[in-house]
Amino acid sequence: MNEVRIGIVGISNMGLQHAQYIIRGEIEGARLAAVCATRQSTVDAAKKELPESVAGFTDYDAFLHSGLIDAVMVVTPHYTHPELTIKAFEAGLHVLVEKPAGVYTKQVLPMNEAAKKSGKVYSIMYQERANPAFVKLHEMIENGKLGKIRRIVWIETSSYRSDCYFTSAPWRGTYASDGGGVLLNQAIHQLDTWQWLFGMPQTVQAFCEFGKYHPIEVEDEAVAHLRYADGAVGTFIASTGDSPGTSRLEVTCDSGKVIVEGRKLAFHKLKIPEPEYNQNNDKPFGHPQSVVTTVEYPPREGFLHPEVTQNFIDAILYGAENQWDGLSGLNSLELANAMVLSSWEGGRIVSLPMDAERYYSQLEERIGK
């Protein structure tokens, strides 16, 4: 195979954006071959902006078994991701699914099993891992430059939403259709980057506010405390009600402190690591000195999604490392679910891996109401 024929299911809004950068030739080794949507009117509208050679379908099974595609991009509402992904694997196709993997971990577990069984490439669209500041921080952690991480504080309140955002579509802000709020929709990228950088914590305790700023059922603010087996702790704050908002990650470690804001990374590196200074200092009010190194990455044109798609194609064609392995999508979803479950149960400390059935049963209860 020297070319991957891509089919996109869900071809309005985000799906159409993916289609456009593929047909512009931004993804080497890929060609858009087919699109699929539940309504013929959606397919017709999309095809006006696509080459005539791109086939259109309203029947998903016919789309999968058409013989026209090698890989599927799933760009549909959250609840549908697992079912559509599993069907694609069963049809022998590679899959790149939009975030999040699903709405609750119980539905994602069989999705991951299907991926393993298929032997196909499975990726997930968490493009914030391509942010050069996070790439640099990941490299620093992997190379041991930070020493032991002590504390992580991430404030993500930059995704402000007014009431008209939620009233513009009846499915928004509901458990039955949207599945969740700020943690599942806006801050899920930060939760994914968190697990990619720092791994999964041992316990989560959270206090979410439901409909605090908007007329919605789901959470629009969350404050969570995370604890790791090695003693590291974390605080995660997310909200859609703050303006101006903040997007800031601060990592305190034995070697000093790293601050990431936007695409700017500042490393406050101690001249002497704190544990060593602490043992040898003889001045009662002394403190370690630090040197600040700041790296600011210029904004790039367009968005980061093509980098994920290119890696997906390279993994299929050349066996490249799948940097956005879809199996990892379970982790960010588990963090979001655990935070909401903790809040539903009055701030109970939730151990990870969490009880998937417990979360699902309480979600179903809320949908029923």
C-alpha positions, 0 to 999 in steps of 0.5 A: 500500500502506498496510499491510504484511502480515508473515509470520514463519518460525520461530515459537518463542522469538524468533519468537514474541516478534516476533509478540507486539509486532506483534499488540500494535500496536507497529509502525505500518503492520504486521499479522501475517498468517501464521506458518510452522514445520516442525512442525505442533505448533509452529504449533499452539502458537504460534496459541494465543497469536495472533489467529485471523486469523493463518494457519499453515503448515508448507510454506514455499513455500506460505507464500511464495506464499499471497498473504497476506503482503508481507514475511517475518521469518526467525527460524530457525536460523543455517544456514537464513537464506540459503536461506529469504531467497533464496526469499522474494526470489524470491517477490517479498517484502521480508525482515527476517532475524534475526542473523547473516545466516548462518554463513559468508560464502560462503553470504551472498554469494549472499544479498546478490546476491539482495537486490540483484536483487529490488529489495525492502527487506532488513533485518537484526535488529541492534538494538544499533545502536538503543542510544542511547549507540551512536547518540550515538557514531555521530553524534559520529564522523560529525560529526567531533567525535572527530577521527582515531580512534587505538585501539578497545578493546571488552571483551564478556564479559557473556554468561556461559553455564554448561555446562547452557546448552549441554547443554540442546539438542544443537545448541548448541556444535557446528559442524554445527548452531550454526556457531560460538560466542561470536563468532557467537552472543553477541558478533555484536551488538558486531561489527556495531556495531563495523563500523557505527561504525568501518568494516571493518579491513584485517587481523585477527589473533585467538587463540580458545579452543575449549571452554576453559570448556565441553564444546563444539567452538566458540570460547568465548573470543576475543581479536582485534587489528584494524588499519585502513588509516589506522593505527588499531588495535583490540582485541576481547575476548569470552567466555562464561566470565567472571562477573562480566563486562564490557561496555565500549567505549573509543575513543581519538582526537585529541580525547580519549577516549569510554567507553561502558558499557551506556547510559552515554557519557562523553566525556573531551574535551581542551581542546586536541586532542592533536596540537596540544598535542604540537606546542606544549607546552614542559613536559617532563611536561605533558599536555593537560587534559580536560573530562568530559561524561557522558550516561546514558540511562534503560533503556527498557521491553521490548527494542530489536527493534521499532525495527528492525522499524518502520524496516523497515516505514517503508522499505517504505511510505514509502521511509525510509532503511533503517538496518539494511540487510541487506547490512551483515550480511556485515561482522559475519559476516566479522569473526567468520569472520576471527577464527576462521580466524586462530585455526585457522591459529595466529594468522595475520594475515587480510586483508579481504575474507577468502578465503570459500572457505578458511574454508568448506573448514576449517569443513566439515573440522571438521564432518566430524570 
